[in-house]
Amino acid sequence: MKQAVNLRRFEPASDLVAIAMATPATLEKHDPAAANVQIYTIPPSLCSQRVRMTLLEKNIPYVEHVVSLAKGENLTPDYLAINPRGLVPSMTFDDRSLFDSATIMRFANNWFTGPELAPSDPVAVAAMNSWIDRSDDFPVRGFTYRSHLASGHPDYWRVAMHDNVVRARELYPEFSEVYDLKLRDWHDLADWLQSPRDSQEGEAIAEAMADDAEAALRANPFLVGDAISLADISVFILFIRLQCACDVTLWSTTMRPHLHRWAETIKTRPSYDGAVLEPYRSTGLVQMSGDCWQPGVRAA
Ligand SMILES: N[C@@H](CCC(=O)N[C@@H](CS)C(=O)NCC(=O)O)C(=O)O
């Protein structure tokens, strides 16, 4: 049976991916200041938030390029040379490029000097990787898009993920394979939105993850130990999106108190402001509501 190709889970074999997946303690580290790190993002993208938060936690200086999905900049041959699936985020450093947020996070932690964001115990490393994979597999786009449609804001998504792709397919037929993959992905998302069962399943997965996180945080200050790791960054960025922007309440002062304490602690870190709030503020894409943010309407 032919295996379905997943647009968003794509890690071609390469030396950089191998470094990303290696056990951190065994690797020689490099000075990020000499590496000319550049990232390609869109401010509200959850995967971009994860990468920014990782780089900020590692004190890695970077230049950020905002890729306009509205203008289809992610679909041009130039961008496809950096990210063959036309997705954000991507990272370039020295003369190399790398994509997929989890791979970038792992690579940045393994390759560059700066605070260590992975535990040293191999069992805890496996637990960290499992948290990263679980947050990667979560159908967050469906939740975000559903909330976006409910907000009454213009439907930027259809333009970015359908109309622009159809146009790009006419302009650059040599890339039709990836555009077809993207159009199929768009139809899968549309089907998800029509399926109350899929969204109920998604909510059940979120609840199960939150229960597991509560148990882990009862035992330790962070998900896999005493210090913040890539697991916390991955899960926090997902949970804060669900909690603040998608009406999926995972914690409160009375519900899952350890998760609540953990989330409030991470919100005080400068990397949260730098990775999530500031990019929203600077593009007019955030509205504060209580101590939480809500995506706002895109500035004209
Ligand atoms: N597994 C990929 C997923 C990347 C992804 O889905 N990026 C979204 C933004 S969060 C995107 O580029 N969407 C535009 C599109 O689908 O064309 C990662 O973690 O980097």
The ligand as an SDF file (V2000), in Angstrom:
LIG
                    3D

 20 19  0  0  0  0  0  0  0  0999 V2000
    6.0560   20.3490   10.7050 N   0  0  0  0  0  0  0  0  0  0  0  0
    6.2430   21.6820   10.2020 C   0  0  0  0  0  0  0  0  0  0  0  0
    4.9100   22.3360    9.9580 C   0  0  0  0  0  0  0  0  0  0  0  0
    5.0650   23.7370    9.4030 C   0  0  0  0  0  0  0  0  0  0  0  0
    3.7330   24.3940    9.1290 C   0  0  0  0  0  0  0  0  0  0  0  0
    2.6800   23.7540    9.1110 O   0  0  0  0  0  0  0  0  0  0  0  0
    3.7960   25.7200    8.9380 N   0  0  0  0  0  0  0  0  0  0  0  0
    2.6090   26.4980    8.7100 C   0  0  0  0  0  0  0  0  0  0  0  0
    2.5570   27.6430    9.6950 C   0  0  0  0  0  0  0  0  0  0  0  0
    2.4960   27.0190   11.3610 S   0  0  0  0  0  0  0  0  0  0  0  0
    2.6680   27.0620    7.2940 C   0  0  0  0  0  0  0  0  0  0  0  0
    3.7240   27.3350    6.7690 O   0  0  0  0  0  0  0  0  0  0  0  0
    1.5150   27.2310    6.6660 N   0  0  0  0  0  0  0  0  0  0  0  0
    1.4160   27.7290    5.3260 C   0  0  0  0  0  0  0  0  0  0  0  0
    0.9820   26.6770    4.3480 C   0  0  0  0  0  0  0  0  0  0  0  0
    0.5110   25.6140    4.7640 O   0  0  0  0  0  0  0  0  0  0  0  0
    1.1020   26.9200    3.1510 O   0  0  0  0  0  0  0  0  0  0  0  0
    7.0490   22.4980   11.2320 C   0  0  0  0  0  0  0  0  0  0  0  0
    6.9430   22.2090   12.4060 O   0  0  0  0  0  0  0  0  0  0  0  0
    7.8080   23.4060   10.8320 O   0  0  0  0  0  0  0  0  0  0  0  0
  1  2  1  0
  2  3  1  0
  2 18  1  0
  3  4  1  0
  4  5  1  0
  5  6  2  0
  5  7  1  0
  7  8  1  0
  8  9  1  0
  8 11  1  0
  9 10  1  0
 11 12  2  0
 11 13  1  0
 13 14  1  0
 14 15  1  0
 15 16  2  0
 15 17  1  0
 18 19  2  0
 18 20  1  0
M  END
$$$$
